[in-house]
Amino acid sequence: AGGDTGHAMIRPLRNALVKALEWALIVTMAVLVLDVTWQVATRFLFKKPSPWTEELATILMVWASLQGGALAYARKMHLGVDYFVGLLEARRQALVALVVHALCGGFAAYVMVYGGWRIVTRTLAVHQLTPALGWERGHVYLALPVAGLFIVLFALEGLAGEARKLRAAEGAP
């Protein structure tokens, strides 16, 4: 029962993280829609395209894609081959899920968080700016470690949940 109490205590934090990620994605997509609408309006109605809207749309698309990927992972909507895993007994399903969560979490930790943070810090160190908006490119690249951190947290949650299933399948207390 001690593990269940710990899980119940973490649930509100997890739900708050998912809700924050949902709202961040909603805001990102809303700004993206407004930006592209303005881009179309300036190009076709005013015959003078806005110089910054395409760059902003690209940046917002990167952020939305990575936020969406983290949210899909949290909701267990990420790409997977469930058919064959579903044919396995409960214990083996939990083992496969443990391996998948470990691989996803490891990838996110190393490539997205560690590698992404290195790109952010190196780019900020040389003060590389985006051409049209003049933003620090390192701030744009923050999308990678931020999304990676969410994925790592959700992978850890998945590992804990699958470990509980594995213990239950083995009949352990």
PAFI-594681 format. One line per 10 residues: number of its first residue (from 1); for each residue x, y, z of C-alpha. Coordinates in pm, 1 decimal, always signed. Example, Ala and Ser with C-alpha at 12.3 -4.5 7.8 and 13.67 -1.06 7.14 Angstrom:
# residues 2
1) +1230.0,-450.0,+780.0 | +1367.0,-106.0,+714.0
# end
This chain:
# residues 173
1) +0.0,+0.0,+0.0 | +299.6,+232.2,+52.8 | +370.1,+234.9,-323.3 | +7.8,+321.3,-395.6 | +25.0,+616.3,-154.6 | +335.7,+745.9,-333.3 | +160.4,+703.5,-667.4 | -147.9,+888.2,-539.5 | +71.5,+1174.7,-420.1 | +243.7,+1205.1,-758.6
11) -80.9,+1197.6,-959.4 | -174.3,+1566.7,-893.6 | +176.1,+1678.1,-996.4 | +156.0,+1470.9,-1313.4 | -187.9,+1608.8,-1394.2 | -62.3,+1964.5,-1338.2 | +232.9,+1902.1,-1573.2 | +4.8,+1759.7,-1841.0 | -236.4,+2052.4,-1800.9 | +51.0,+2303.3,-1828.1
21) +176.0,+2126.6,-2140.4 | -175.4,+2128.0,-2289.3 | -213.0,+2501.2,-2228.0 | +133.4,+2576.0,-2365.0 | +42.5,+2383.8,-2680.6 | -294.0,+2561.4,-2709.8 | -127.8,+2902.3,-2679.3 | +149.4,+2805.3,-2923.8 | -104.0,+2686.8,-3181.6 | -325.1,+2993.8,-3134.9
31) -29.4,+3225.6,-3191.6 | +72.8,+3014.5,-3491.7 | -274.0,+3049.7,-3645.5 | -273.0,+3426.1,-3588.4 | +78.5,+3455.6,-3730.6 | -3.0,+3261.3,-4047.3 | -328.2,+3453.7,-4089.1 | -134.8,+3780.4,-4067.0 | +120.4,+3644.1,-4313.4 | -151.5,+3563.4,-4566.7
41) -325.0,+3898.4,-4510.6 | -8.3,+4101.6,-4561.6 | +85.8,+3903.9,-4870.2 | -246.7,+3895.4,-5053.1 | -450.6,+4184.3,-4915.4 | -182.2,+4445.8,-4863.6 | +58.2,+4317.3,-5132.4 | +346.9,+4368.3,-4889.2 | +447.3,+4045.7,-4708.6 | +543.2,+4080.9,-4346.1
51) +918.0,+4007.9,-4310.5 | +899.3,+3822.6,-3977.3 | +588.6,+3602.0,-3996.5 | +750.3,+3310.6,-4179.5 | +1032.8,+3289.3,-3925.8 | +790.9,+3306.4,-3634.2 | +574.1,+3035.4,-3792.2 | +878.2,+2808.1,-3823.2 | +977.4,+2864.9,-3460.0 | +622.1,+2807.5,-3337.7
61) +593.9,+2489.7,-3546.1 | +910.9,+2351.1,-3386.3 | +782.2,+2429.3,-3037.1 | +435.1,+2289.3,-3114.1 | +579.4,+1968.2,-3258.3 | +798.9,+1901.8,-2957.6 | +527.9,+1999.7,-2706.9 | +282.8,+1776.8,-2893.8 | +527.3,+1486.9,-2888.9 | +570.3,+1515.8,-2513.1
71) +193.8,+1540.4,-2465.8 | +135.1,+1236.4,-2688.8 | +387.2,+1041.0,-2480.3 | +211.4,+1145.5,-2159.2 | -122.7,+1028.1,-2297.6 | +26.7,+703.9,-2431.8 | -62.3,+810.0,-2785.1 | +291.9,+776.9,-2919.4 | +369.5,+545.3,-3205.2 | +387.9,+182.4,-3105.3
81) +317.5,-169.9,-3221.9 | +63.1,-289.9,-2969.6 | -76.5,-586.5,-3157.2 | +204.4,-831.7,-3085.0 | +260.9,-704.1,-2732.1 | -110.2,-754.2,-2665.0 | -69.4,-1124.8,-2742.8 | +176.3,-1166.3,-2456.6 | +88.0,-1256.1,-2099.0 | +59.2,-967.9,-1847.8
91) +409.4,-1019.6,-1703.4 | +577.6,-1007.8,-2046.0 | +368.7,-706.2,-2148.3 | +494.9,-523.2,-1841.0 | +854.3,-624.4,-1921.8 | +823.8,-495.9,-2279.3 | +668.2,-172.1,-2153.5 | +952.9,-132.1,-1901.5 | +1208.3,-163.7,-2181.2 | +1017.5,+81.3,-2402.5
101) +989.6,+341.0,-2124.5 | +1358.5,+296.9,-2040.1 | +1460.0,+344.8,-2405.1 | +1232.9,+646.2,-2455.2 | +1344.2,+803.6,-2129.0 | +1709.7,+734.5,-2203.6 | +1682.6,+882.9,-2552.2 | +1500.7,+1189.5,-2423.5 | +1751.0,+1237.2,-2141.7 | +2061.9,+1202.8,-2355.5
111) +1962.6,+1345.8,-2692.1 | +1691.4,+1594.5,-2604.5 | +1784.6,+1717.6,-2256.1 | +2164.1,+1680.3,-2252.5 | +2226.1,+1736.1,-2623.1 | +1959.1,+2004.3,-2646.7 | +2101.9,+2189.0,-2346.7 | +2449.4,+2181.0,-2502.7 | +2310.3,+2335.4,-2822.0 | +2125.1,+2600.3,-2621.1
121) +2428.0,+2700.9,-2413.2 | +2669.9,+2700.1,-2706.1 | +2436.3,+2904.0,-2921.7 | +2368.6,+3153.1,-2643.2 | +2743.5,+3184.8,-2582.5 | +2801.5,+3310.7,-2937.2 | +2488.1,+3530.2,-2935.1 | +2352.4,+3385.4,-3257.7 | +2034.3,+3571.4,-3357.1 | +1745.6,+3476.3,-3581.6
131) +1754.4,+3685.5,-3901.0 | +1406.9,+3841.9,-3910.3 | +1308.3,+3863.2,-3543.4 | +1652.6,+3914.9,-3392.5 | +1584.4,+3662.7,-3116.1 | +1861.5,+3464.4,-2951.1 | +1864.5,+3134.8,-3139.6 | +1947.0,+2954.5,-2815.3 | +1605.4,+3050.0,-2678.7 | +1444.8,+2895.0,-2985.4
141) +1644.4,+2576.1,-2926.8 | +1513.4,+2555.7,-2568.4 | +1218.6,+2364.4,-2714.9 | +1436.3,+2053.4,-2729.4 | +1548.6,+2020.8,-2365.4 | +1211.2,+2142.6,-2233.7 | +1017.9,+1877.1,-2427.4 | +1284.7,+1621.0,-2341.0 | +1246.0,+1692.5,-1971.5 | +871.6,+1634.2,-1994.0
151) +931.0,+1304.7,-2176.4 | +1186.7,+1192.5,-1915.9 | +938.8,+1264.8,-1635.2 | +660.1,+1078.5,-1814.3 | +896.8,+787.4,-1887.7 | +987.8,+766.3,-1517.7 | +619.0,+762.5,-1434.2 | +566.5,+487.9,-1692.3 | +854.8,+285.5,-1548.5 | +706.0,+309.5,-1199.5
161) +361.5,+208.1,-1325.3 | +492.8,-89.1,-1521.2 | +704.9,-199.1,-1224.5 | +384.7,-205.0,-1015.0 | +211.5,-413.4,-1286.4 | +505.5,-650.7,-1299.7 | +499.3,-698.3,-922.1 | +123.1,-759.3,-938.5 | +164.4,-1010.3,-1224.1 | +427.9,-1196.4,-1022.9
171) +205.0,-1194.0,-715.1 | +448.3,-986.4,-508.5 | +310.6,-765.6,-231.3
# end
